[in-house]
């Protein structure tokens, strides 16, 4: 098996969607860490710097704006994952936006593109 491409952190409170992301990213060679809430994301970030983060806008009823600000401040590429119909507002605050529902290949393509940005 090939060495991992990069590490992705998926911050999503929907366990089924987290699993879908993890499986598809792992099949593409990523090492994947998961967090179901902001606290779990903070813990994962304290252990290892991801190459890309997939961040749901609302996790367990909380907005993830402060976490997004931290990630952006640390130069970590972020793809916002949202079911919101007003995703144009989100485009300025992240490197990419994946509207729910999204195709697994769209997830992988975004991860590969953003992970490369972090290695420049």
N, CA, C and O atoms as CSV, one atom per row, in Angstrom:
chain,resi,resn,atom,element,x,y,z
A,1,UNK,N,N,0.847,-1.188,0.000
A,1,UNK,CA,C,0.000,0.000,0.000
A,1,UNK,C,C,0.882,1.237,0.000
A,1,UNK,O,O,1.959,1.235,0.597
A,2,UNK,N,N,0.433,2.291,-0.666
A,2,UNK,CA,C,1.173,3.539,-0.743
A,2,UNK,C,C,1.147,4.270,0.593
A,2,UNK,O,O,0.252,4.056,1.411
A,3,UNK,N,N,2.131,5.129,0.804
A,3,UNK,CA,C,2.150,5.976,1.993
A,3,UNK,C,C,0.966,6.936,1.935
A,3,UNK,O,O,0.518,7.294,0.846
A,4,UNK,N,N,0.455,7.356,3.089
A,4,UNK,CA,C,-0.672,8.287,3.095
A,4,UNK,C,C,-0.341,9.566,2.333
A,4,UNK,O,O,0.790,10.051,2.357
A,5,UNK,N,N,-1.350,10.097,1.660
A,5,UNK,CA,C,-1.207,11.338,0.916
A,5,UNK,C,C,-1.042,12.492,1.897
A,5,UNK,O,O,-0.135,13.311,1.748
A,6,UNK,N,N,-1.904,12.559,2.883
A,6,UNK,CA,C,-1.946,13.653,3.845
A,6,UNK,C,C,-2.920,13.280,4.953
A,6,UNK,O,O,-3.558,12.227,4.913
A,7,UNK,N,N,-3.024,14.161,5.941
A,7,UNK,CA,C,-3.951,13.933,7.045
A,7,UNK,C,C,-5.109,14.913,6.946
A,7,UNK,O,O,-4.914,16.114,6.762
A,8,UNK,N,N,-6.318,14.377,7.072
A,8,UNK,CA,C,-7.533,15.188,7.040
A,8,UNK,C,C,-8.249,15.063,8.375
A,8,UNK,O,O,-8.302,13.985,8.967
A,9,UNK,N,N,-8.797,16.177,8.839
A,9,UNK,CA,C,-9.642,16.190,10.026
A,9,UNK,C,C,-11.056,16.499,9.564
A,9,UNK,O,O,-11.290,17.495,8.879
A,10,UNK,N,N,-12.001,15.639,9.941
A,10,UNK,CA,C,-13.413,15.821,9.587
A,10,UNK,C,C,-14.162,16.177,10.865
A,10,UNK,O,O,-14.230,15.377,11.798
A,11,UNK,N,N,-14.725,17.388,10.901
A,11,UNK,CA,C,-15.481,17.863,12.063
A,11,UNK,C,C,-16.946,17.926,11.649
A,11,UNK,O,O,-17.375,18.834,10.938
A,12,UNK,N,N,-17.697,16.936,12.113
A,12,UNK,CA,C,-19.094,16.766,11.681
A,12,UNK,C,C,-19.837,16.025,12.776
A,12,UNK,O,O,-19.348,15.008,13.269
A,13,UNK,N,N,-21.023,16.517,13.174
A,13,UNK,CA,C,-21.771,15.846,14.238
A,13,UNK,C,C,-22.635,14.693,13.742
A,13,UNK,O,O,-23.141,13.915,14.551
A,14,UNK,N,N,-22.811,14.568,12.449
A,14,UNK,CA,C,-23.566,13.461,11.884
A,14,UNK,C,C,-22.608,12.277,11.687
A,14,UNK,O,O,-21.748,12.302,10.806
A,15,UNK,N,N,-22.769,11.248,12.516
A,15,UNK,CA,C,-21.838,10.104,12.507
A,15,UNK,C,C,-21.798,9.399,11.152
A,15,UNK,O,O,-20.732,8.967,10.715
A,16,UNK,N,N,-22.938,9.279,10.489
A,16,UNK,CA,C,-22.966,8.605,9.182
A,16,UNK,C,C,-22.192,9.404,8.131
A,16,UNK,O,O,-21.477,8.828,7.312
A,17,UNK,N,N,-22.335,10.711,8.158
A,17,UNK,CA,C,-21.611,11.551,7.207
A,17,UNK,C,C,-20.111,11.540,7.510
A,17,UNK,O,O,-19.291,11.522,6.593
A,18,UNK,N,N,-19.754,11.550,8.800
A,18,UNK,CA,C,-18.335,11.430,9.180
A,18,UNK,C,C,-17.748,10.137,8.648
A,18,UNK,O,O,-16.635,10.128,8.123
A,19,UNK,N,N,-18.490,9.043,8.781
A,19,UNK,CA,C,-18.008,7.755,8.300
A,19,UNK,C,C,-17.853,7.765,6.778
A,19,UNK,O,O,-16.861,7.258,6.254
A,20,UNK,N,N,-18.818,8.332,6.077
A,20,UNK,CA,C,-18.740,8.438,4.623
A,20,UNK,C,C,-17.475,9.206,4.220
A,20,UNK,O,O,-16.754,8.790,3.312
A,21,UNK,N,N,-17.216,10.308,4.890
A,21,UNK,CA,C,-16.013,11.099,4.601
A,21,UNK,C,C,-14.757,10.287,4.891
A,21,UNK,O,O,-13.843,10.222,4.068
A,22,UNK,N,N,-14.722,9.670,6.069
A,22,UNK,CA,C,-13.536,8.898,6.464
A,22,UNK,C,C,-13.228,7.796,5.459
A,22,UNK,O,O,-12.092,7.666,5.003
A,23,UNK,N,N,-14.233,7.009,5.117
A,23,UNK,CA,C,-14.023,5.881,4.205
A,23,UNK,C,C,-13.513,6.357,2.850
A,23,UNK,O,O,-12.552,5.801,2.319
A,24,UNK,N,N,-14.143,7.370,2.293
A,24,UNK,CA,C,-13.733,7.846,0.971
A,24,UNK,C,C,-12.345,8.483,0.995
A,24,UNK,O,O,-11.567,8.305,0.057
A,25,UNK,N,N,-12.031,9.212,2.043
A,25,UNK,CA,C,-10.700,9.811,2.140
A,25,UNK,C,C,-9.632,8.744,2.362
A,25,UNK,O,O,-8.552,8.810,1.774
A,26,UNK,N,N,-9.930,7.764,3.208
A,26,UNK,CA,C,-8.957,6.686,3.439
A,26,UNK,C,C,-8.713,5.875,2.171
A,26,UNK,O,O,-7.581,5.476,1.899
A,27,UNK,N,N,-9.756,5.630,1.404
A,27,UNK,CA,C,-9.588,4.896,0.143
A,27,UNK,C,C,-8.699,5.661,-0.836
A,27,UNK,O,O,-8.117,5.075,-1.749
A,28,UNK,N,N,-8.604,6.964,-0.637
A,28,UNK,CA,C,-7.756,7.802,-1.489
A,28,UNK,C,C,-6.381,8.039,-0.882
A,28,UNK,O,O,-5.593,8.827,-1.407
A,29,UNK,N,N,-6.091,7.354,0.228
A,29,UNK,CA,C,-4.761,7.419,0.815
A,29,UNK,C,C,-4.591,8.371,1.983
A,29,UNK,O,O,-3.489,8.479,2.520
A,30,UNK,N,N,-5.638,9.062,2.395
A,30,UNK,CA,C,-5.534,9.984,3.518
A,30,UNK,C,C,-5.570,9.245,4.854
A,30,UNK,O,O,-6.226,8.213,4.990
A,31,UNK,N,N,-4.868,9.781,5.814
A,31,UNK,CA,C,-5.067,9.422,7.207
A,31,UNK,C,C,-6.169,10.362,7.681
A,31,UNK,O,O,-6.108,11.563,7.417
A,32,UNK,N,N,-7.172,9.839,8.371
A,32,UNK,CA,C,-8.318,10.657,8.742
A,32,UNK,C,C,-8.509,10.642,10.251
A,32,UNK,O,O,-8.492,9.586,10.884
A,33,UNK,N,N,-8.690,11.819,10.812
A,33,UNK,CA,C,-9.100,11.986,12.203
A,33,UNK,C,C,-10.517,12.541,12.150
A,33,UNK,O,O,-10.873,13.287,11.237
A,34,UNK,N,N,-11.317,12.167,13.141
A,34,UNK,CA,C,-12.713,12.594,13.180
A,34,UNK,C,C,-13.014,13.289,14.493
A,34,UNK,O,O,-12.432,12.968,15.529
A,35,UNK,N,N,-13.927,14.243,14.439
A,35,UNK,CA,C,-14.428,14.896,15.643
A,35,UNK,C,C,-15.914,15.142,15.466
A,35,UNK,O,O,-16.353,15.629,14.424
A,36,UNK,N,N,-16.684,14.803,16.489
A,36,UNK,CA,C,-18.128,15.003,16.455
A,36,UNK,C,C,-18.569,16.294,17.109
A,36,UNK,O,O,-19.754,16.628,17.115
A,37,UNK,N,N,-17.587,17.033,17.671
A,37,UNK,CA,C,-17.903,18.321,18.294
A,37,UNK,C,C,-16.655,19.201,18.290
A,37,UNK,O,O,-15.567,18.758,17.921
A,38,UNK,N,N,-16.831,20.444,18.703
A,38,UNK,CA,C,-15.722,21.402,18.684
A,38,UNK,C,C,-14.619,20.976,19.646
A,38,UNK,O,O,-13.436,21.124,19.341
A,39,UNK,N,N,-15.000,20.452,20.798
A,39,UNK,CA,C,-14.003,20.020,21.772
A,39,UNK,C,C,-13.142,18.888,21.210
A,39,UNK,O,O,-11.927,18.873,21.404
A,40,UNK,N,N,-13.768,17.950,20.521
A,40,UNK,CA,C,-13.027,16.860,19.895
A,40,UNK,C,C,-12.090,17.372,18.810
A,40,UNK,O,O,-10.984,16.858,18.646
A,41,UNK,N,N,-12.531,18.381,18.072
A,41,UNK,CA,C,-11.686,18.982,17.042
A,41,UNK,C,C,-10.481,19.654,17.677
A,41,UNK,O,O,-9.360,19.512,17.187
A,42,UNK,N,N,-10.703,20.386,18.766
A,42,UNK,CA,C,-9.598,21.047,19.480
A,42,UNK,C,C,-8.598,20.013,19.986
A,42,UNK,O,O,-7.388,20.223,19.898
A,43,UNK,N,N,-9.099,18.899,20.516
A,43,UNK,CA,C,-8.211,17.843,21.011
A,43,UNK,C,C,-7.392,17.249,19.872
A,43,UNK,O,O,-6.192,17.019,20.022
A,44,UNK,N,N,-8.029,17.001,18.743
A,44,UNK,CA,C,-7.315,16.446,17.584
A,44,UNK,C,C,-6.246,17.419,17.094
A,44,UNK,O,O,-5.150,17.005,16.719
A,45,UNK,N,N,-6.564,18.704,17.099
A,45,UNK,CA,C,-5.610,19.715,16.649
A,45,UNK,C,C,-4.411,19.826,17.586
A,45,UNK,O,O,-3.307,20.158,17.153
A,46,UNK,N,N,-4.629,19.548,18.863
A,46,UNK,CA,C,-3.514,19.619,19.817
A,46,UNK,C,C,-2.559,18.442,19.656
A,46,UNK,O,O,-1.408,18.510,20.086
A,47,UNK,N,N,-3.034,17.363,19.039
A,47,UNK,CA,C,-2.196,16.177,18.840
A,47,UNK,C,C,-1.416,16.210,17.531
A,47,UNK,O,O,-0.267,15.771,17.477
A,48,UNK,N,N,-2.039,16.729,16.480
A,48,UNK,CA,C,-1.412,16.678,15.158
A,48,UNK,C,C,-2.025,17.736,14.251
A,48,UNK,O,O,-3.234,17.966,14.272
A,49,UNK,N,N,-1.182,18.369,13.463
A,49,UNK,CA,C,-1.662,19.390,12.521
A,49,UNK,C,C,-2.166,18.688,11.251
A,49,UNK,O,O,-1.409,17.977,10.590
A,50,UNK,N,N,-3.442,18.892,10.918
A,50,UNK,CA,C,-3.958,18.290,9.688
A,50,UNK,C,C,-3.512,19.082,8.464
A,50,UNK,O,O,-3.161,20.258,8.561
A,51,UNK,N,N,-3.532,18.421,7.316
A,51,UNK,CA,C,-3.226,19.085,6.061
A,51,UNK,C,C,-4.459,19.754,5.470
A,51,UNK,O,O,-4.352,20.668,4.652
A,52,UNK,N,N,-5.631,19.289,5.894
A,52,UNK,CA,C,-6.898,19.853,5.442
A,52,UNK,C,C,-7.965,19.512,6.484
A,52,UNK,O,O,-7.934,18.448,7.102
A,53,UNK,N,N,-8.916,20.446,6.664
A,53,UNK,CA,C,-10.021,20.226,7.596
A,53,UNK,C,C,-11.335,20.390,6.846
A,53,UNK,O,O,-11.527,21.347,6.096
A,54,UNK,N,N,-12.232,19.438,7.064
A,54,UNK,CA,C,-13.604,19.536,6.589
A,54,UNK,C,C,-14.441,19.899,7.805
A,54,UNK,O,O,-14.549,19.117,8.750
A,55,UNK,N,N,-15.030,21.083,7.779
A,55,UNK,CA,C,-15.675,21.649,8.959
A,55,UNK,C,C,-17.144,21.955,8.681
A,55,UNK,O,O,-17.470,22.766,7.813
A,56,UNK,N,N,-18.020,21.296,9.429
A,56,UNK,CA,C,-19.444,21.601,9.346
A,56,UNK,C,C,-19.663,22.969,9.998
A,56,UNK,O,O,-18.997,23.303,10.978
A,57,UNK,N,N,-20.581,23.749,9.466
A,57,UNK,CA,C,-20.839,25.086,9.999
A,57,UNK,C,C,-21.473,25.023,11.376
A,57,UNK,O,O,-21.164,25.837,12.247
A,58,UNK,N,N,-22.357,24.061,11.573
A,58,UNK,CA,C,-23.043,23.894,12.858
A,58,UNK,C,C,-22.778,22.482,13.357
A,58,UNK,O,O,-23.109,21.502,12.690
A,59,UNK,N,N,-22.178,22.389,14.536
A,59,UNK,CA,C,-21.878,21.093,15.131
A,59,UNK,C,C,-22.528,21.046,16.511
A,59,UNK,O,O,-22.195,21.832,17.398
A,60,UNK,N,N,-23.458,20.112,16.674
A,60,UNK,CA,C,-24.189,19.960,17.933
A,60,UNK,C,C,-24.803,21.272,18.407
A,60,UNK,O,O,-24.744,21.604,19.591
A,61,UNK,N,N,-25.389,22.012,17.475
A,61,UNK,CA,C,-26.064,23.247,17.824
A,61,UNK,C,C,-25.157,24.455,17.992
A,61,UNK,O,O,-25.644,25.559,18.233
A,62,UNK,N,N,-23.860,24.271,17.871
A,62,UNK,CA,C,-22.909,25.386,18.007
A,62,UNK,C,C,-22.354,25.758,16.643
A,62,UNK,O,O,-22.112,24.892,15.802
A,63,UNK,N,N,-22.158,27.038,16.433
A,63,UNK,CA,C,-21.478,27.449,15.211
A,63,UNK,C,C,-19.988,27.226,15.418
A,63,UNK,O,O,-19.491,27.254,16.544
A,64,UNK,N,N,-19.300,27.008,14.340
A,64,UNK,CA,C,-17.878,26.681,14.419
A,64,UNK,C,C,-16.995,27.852,13.996
A,64,UNK,O,O,-15.858,27.655,13.567
A,65,UNK,N,N,-17.520,29.065,14.118
A,65,UNK,CA,C,-16.796,30.257,13.689
A,65,UNK,C,C,-15.459,30.454,14.380
A,65,UNK,O,O,-14.473,30.789,13.724
A,66,UNK,N,N,-15.402,30.254,15.697
A,66,UNK,CA,C,-14.141,30.431,16.423
A,66,UNK,C,C,-13.107,29.404,15.981
A,66,UNK,O,O,-11.929,29.728,15.831
A,67,UNK,N,N,-13.543,28.178,15.773
A,67,UNK,CA,C,-12.633,27.139,15.298
A,67,UNK,C,C,-12.130,27.479,13.896
A,67,UNK,O,O,-10.948,27.307,13.598
A,68,UNK,N,N,-13.017,27.956,13.048
A,68,UNK,CA,C,-12.624,28.364,11.704
A,68,UNK,C,C,-11.576,29.478,11.765
A,68,UNK,O,O,-10.596,29.449,11.021
A,69,UNK,N,N,-11.778,30.443,12.637
A,69,UNK,CA,C,-10.815,31.544,12.799
A,69,UNK,C,C,-9.456,31.002,13.226
A,69,UNK,O,O,-8.426,31.441,12.715
A,70,UNK,N,N,-9.445,30.056,14.155
A,70,UNK,CA,C,-8.176,29.456,14.596
A,70,UNK,C,C,-7.478,28.747,13.439
A,70,UNK,O,O,-6.282,28.934,13.215
A,71,UNK,N,N,-8.234,27.935,12.710
A,71,UNK,CA,C,-7.654,27.179,11.593
A,71,UNK,C,C,-7.078,28.123,10.543
A,71,UNK,O,O,-5.980,27.899,10.034
A,72,UNK,N,N,-7.813,29.166,10.225
A,72,UNK,CA,C,-7.349,30.130,9.223
A,72,UNK,C,C,-6.093,30.839,9.728
A,72,UNK,O,O,-5.161,31.075,8.959
A,73,UNK,N,N,-6.066,31.179,11.019
A,73,UNK,CA,C,-4.907,31.841,11.608
A,73,UNK,C,C,-3.662,30.973,11.576
A,73,UNK,O,O,-2.545,31.484,11.495
A,74,UNK,N,N,-3.852,29.663,11.640
A,74,UNK,CA,C,-2.730,28.719,11.602
A,74,UNK,C,C,-2.385,28.300,10.177
A,74,UNK,O,O,-1.475,27.500,9.964
A,75,UNK,N,N,-3.110,28.839,9.209
A,75,UNK,CA,C,-2.816,28.531,7.809
A,75,UNK,C,C,-3.224,27.142,7.368
A,75,UNK,O,O,-2.683,26.611,6.398
A,76,UNK,N,N,-4.174,26.548,8.074
A,76,UNK,CA,C,-4.649,25.207,7.717
A,76,UNK,C,C,-5.791,25.346,6.712
A,76,UNK,O,O,-6.768,26.039,6.995
A,77,UNK,N,N,-5.694,24.709,5.553
A,77,UNK,CA,C,-6.774,24.787,4.568
A,77,UNK,C,C,-8.075,24.194,5.120
A,77,UNK,O,O,-8.080,23.137,5.751
A,78,UNK,N,N,-9.173,24.907,4.862
A,78,UNK,CA,C,-10.478,24.511,5.392
A,78,UNK,C,C,-11.503,24.450,4.277
A,78,UNK,O,O,-11.624,25.366,3.463
A,79,UNK,N,N,-12.241,23.342,4.261
A,79,UNK,CA,C,-13.414,23.206,3.403
A,79,UNK,C,C,-14.633,23.203,4.318
A,79,UNK,O,O,-14.775,22.326,5.170
A,80,UNK,N,N,-15.500,24.173,4.141
A,80,UNK,CA,C,-16.736,24.240,4.904
A,80,UNK,C,C,-17.719,23.241,4.291
A,80,UNK,O,O,-17.902,23.191,3.075
A,81,UNK,N,N,-18.343,22.453,5.159
A,81,UNK,CA,C,-19.375,21.510,4.736
A,81,UNK,C,C,-20.684,22.048,5.305
A,81,UNK,O,O,-20.821,22.219,6.516
A,82,UNK,N,N,-21.644,22.312,4.418
A,82,UNK,CA,C,-22.859,22.955,4.903
A,82,UNK,C,C,-24.085,22.518,4.124
A,82,UNK,O,O,-24.031,22.264,2.921
A,83,UNK,N,N,-25.184,22.438,4.843
A,83,UNK,CA,C,-26.473,22.189,4.219
A,83,UNK,C,C,-27.220,23.489,3.999
A,83,UNK,O,O,-28.355,23.479,3.523
A,84,UNK,N,N,-26.597,24.611,4.338
A,84,UNK,CA,C,-27.212,25.922,4.193
A,84,UNK,C,C,-27.428,26.261,2.729
A,84,UNK,O,O,-26.610,25.929,1.871
A,85,UNK,N,N,-28.529,26.921,2.460
A,85,UNK,CA,C,-28.792,27.351,1.090
A,85,UNK,C,C,-28.047,28.639,0.765
A,85,UNK,O,O,-27.959,29.024,-0.401
A,86,UNK,N,N,-27.515,29.302,1.773
A,86,UNK,CA,C,-26.804,30.566,1.578
A,86,UNK,C,C,-25.294,30.336,1.687
A,86,UNK,O,O,-24.624,30.937,2.526
A,87,UNK,N,N,-24.774,29.461,0.832
A,87,UNK,CA,C,-23.355,29.116,0.926
A,87,UNK,C,C,-22.440,30.186,0.350
A,87,UNK,O,O,-21.236,30.161,0.604
A,88,UNK,N,N,-22.985,31.128,-0.422
A,88,UNK,CA,C,-22.136,32.185,-0.975
A,88,UNK,C,C,-21.481,32.995,0.138
A,88,UNK,O,O,-20.347,33.447,-0.021
A,89,UNK,N,N,-22.168,33.186,1.256
A,89,UNK,CA,C,-21.613,33.913,2.392
A,89,UNK,C,C,-20.388,33.186,2.951
A,89,UNK,O,O,-19.458,33.823,3.445
A,90,UNK,N,N,-20.389,31.857,2.873
A,90,UNK,CA,C,-19.305,31.060,3.443
A,90,UNK,C,C,-18.058,31.038,2.572
A,90,UNK,O,O,-16.960,30.790,3.071
A,91,UNK,N,N,-18.208,31.291,1.301
A,91,UNK,CA,C,-17.088,31.165,0.361
A,91,UNK,C,C,-15.908,32.059,0.714
A,91,UNK,O,O,-14.762,31.691,0.454
A,92,UNK,N,N,-16.158,33.219,1.298
A,92,UNK,CA,C,-15.067,34.130,1.638
A,92,UNK,C,C,-14.305,33.712,2.887
A,92,UNK,O,O,-13.204,34.208,3.129
A,93,UNK,N,N,-14.867,32.811,3.681
A,93,UNK,CA,C,-14.223,32.456,4.941
A,93,UNK,C,C,-13.499,31.112,4.905
A,93,UNK,O,O,-12.967,30.668,5.922
A,94,UNK,N,N,-13.474,30.467,3.747
A,94,UNK,CA,C,-12.831,29.154,3.657
A,94,UNK,C,C,-12.178,28.997,2.289
A,94,UNK,O,O,-12.390,29.797,1.378
A,95,UNK,N,N,-11.377,27.941,2.175
A,95,UNK,CA,C,-10.715,27.648,0.906
A,95,UNK,C,C,-11.651,26.961,-0.079
A,95,UNK,O,O,-11.443,27.017,-1.291
A,96,UNK,N,N,-12.686,26.312,0.455
A,96,UNK,CA,C,-13.653,25.612,-0.384
A,96,UNK,C,C,-14.949,25.451,0.400
A,96,UNK,O,O,-14.960,25.511,1.629
A,97,UNK,N,N,-16.025,25.248,-0.322
A,97,UNK,CA,C,-17.326,24.971,0.296
A,97,UNK,C,C,-17.902,23.741,-0.383
A,97,UNK,O,O,-17.993,23.677,-1.609
A,98,UNK,N,N,-18.290,22.767,0.426
A,98,UNK,CA,C,-18.968,21.571,-0.083
A,98,UNK,C,C,-20.416,21.611,0.399
A,98,UNK,O,O,-20.685,21.379,1.578
A,99,UNK,N,N,-21.343,21.902,-0.500
A,99,UNK,CA,C,-22.743,21.898,-0.079
A,99,UNK,C,C,-23.244,20.465,0.101
A,99,UNK,O,O,-22.977,19.588,-0.721
A,100,UNK,N,N,-23.977,20.250,1.195
A,100,UNK,CA,C,-24.582,18.939,1.436
A,100,UNK,C,C,-25.847,18.843,0.606
A,100,UNK,O,O,-26.582,19.826,0.528
A,101,UNK,N,N,-26.134,17.734,-0.005
A,101,UNK,CA,C,-25.282,16.547,-0.121
A,101,UNK,C,C,-24.222,16.759,-1.208
A,101,UNK,O,O,-24.419,17.525,-2.152
A,102,UNK,N,N,-23.115,16.072,-1.052
A,102,UNK,CA,C,-22.036,16.162,-2.032
A,102,UNK,C,C,-21.650,14.762,-2.476
A,102,UNK,O,O,-21.893,13.782,-1.772
A,103,UNK,N,N,-21.050,14.684,-3.645
A,103,UNK,CA,C,-20.587,13.401,-4.180
A,103,UNK,C,C,-19.263,13.040,-3.522
A,103,UNK,O,O,-18.435,13.921,-3.292
A,104,UNK,N,N,-19.046,11.773,-3.217
A,104,UNK,CA,C,-17.780,11.362,-2.613
A,104,UNK,C,C,-16.557,11.810,-3.416
A,104,UNK,O,O,-15.540,12.177,-2.826
A,105,UNK,N,N,-16.636,11.787,-4.739
A,105,UNK,CA,C,-15.493,12.214,-5.542
A,105,UNK,C,C,-15.217,13.705,-5.370
A,105,UNK,O,O,-14.066,14.136,-5.437
A,106,UNK,N,N,-16.260,14.487,-5.152
A,106,UNK,CA,C,-16.086,15.920,-4.898
A,106,UNK,C,C,-15.322,16.142,-3.593
A,106,UNK,O,O,-14.470,17.026,-3.511
A,107,UNK,N,N,-15.626,15.345,-2.584
A,107,UNK,CA,C,-14.912,15.393,-1.306
A,107,UNK,C,C,-13.432,15.085,-1.511
A,107,UNK,O,O,-12.566,15.825,-1.043
A,108,UNK,N,N,-13.152,14.008,-2.202
A,108,UNK,CA,C,-11.767,13.583,-2.435
A,108,UNK,C,C,-11.015,14.617,-3.267
A,108,UNK,O,O,-9.879,14.964,-2.944
A,109,UNK,N,N,-11.634,15.106,-4.325
A,109,UNK,CA,C,-10.978,16.107,-5.172
A,109,UNK,C,C,-10.638,17.362,-4.372
A,109,UNK,O,O,-9.559,17.934,-4.529
A,110,UNK,N,N,-11.559,17.783,-3.520
A,110,UNK,CA,C,-11.323,18.960,-2.681
A,110,UNK,C,C,-10.177,18.707,-1.709
A,110,UNK,O,O,-9.314,19.565,-1.520
A,111,UNK,N,N,-10.172,17.542,-1.101
A,111,UNK,CA,C,-9.107,17.196,-0.158
A,111,UNK,C,C,-7.745,17.199,-0.832
A,111,UNK,O,O,-6.785,17.747,-0.292
A,112,UNK,N,N,-7.657,16.601,-1.990
A,112,UNK,CA,C,-6.379,16.554,-2.713
A,112,UNK,C,C,-5.910,17.952,-3.094
A,112,UNK,O,O,-4.728,18.271,-2.968
A,113,UNK,N,N,-6.829,18.777,-3.557
A,113,UNK,CA,C,-6.474,20.140,-3.958
A,113,UNK,C,C,-6.004,20.957,-2.762
A,113,UNK,O,O,-4.981,21.637,-2.842
A,114,UNK,N,N,-6.740,20.899,-1.654
A,114,UNK,CA,C,-6.394,21.719,-0.492
A,114,UNK,C,C,-5.152,21.202,0.229
A,114,UNK,O,O,-4.362,21.998,0.737
A,115,UNK,N,N,-4.971,19.909,0.282
A,115,UNK,CA,C,-3.789,19.349,0.947
A,115,UNK,C,C,-2.528,19.794,0.213
A,115,UNK,O,O,-1.508,20.068,0.845
A,116,UNK,N,N,-2.589,19.867,-1.094
A,116,UNK,CA,C,-1.432,20.341,-1.865
A,116,UNK,C,C,-1.107,21.777,-1.522
A,116,UNK,O,O,0.062,22.154,-1.447
A,117,UNK,N,N,-2.147,22.588,-1.312
A,117,UNK,CA,C,-1.928,23.990,-0.953
A,117,UNK,C,C,-1.135,24.098,0.340
A,117,UNK,O,O,-0.302,24.993,0.482
A,118,UNK,N,N,-1.382,23.201,1.277
A,118,UNK,CA,C,-0.697,23.299,2.562
A,118,UNK,C,C,0.751,22.901,2.485
A,118,UNK,O,O,1.503,23.178,3.419
A,119,UNK,N,N,1.178,22.264,1.415
A,119,UNK,CA,C,2.566,21.819,1.287
A,119,UNK,C,C,3.410,22.763,0.454
A,119,UNK,O,O,4.595,22.497,0.251
A,120,UNK,N,N,2.838,23.866,-0.040
A,120,UNK,CA,C,3.592,24.803,-0.881
A,120,UNK,C,C,4.562,25.616,-0.065
A,120,UNK,O,O,5.279,26.454,-0.612
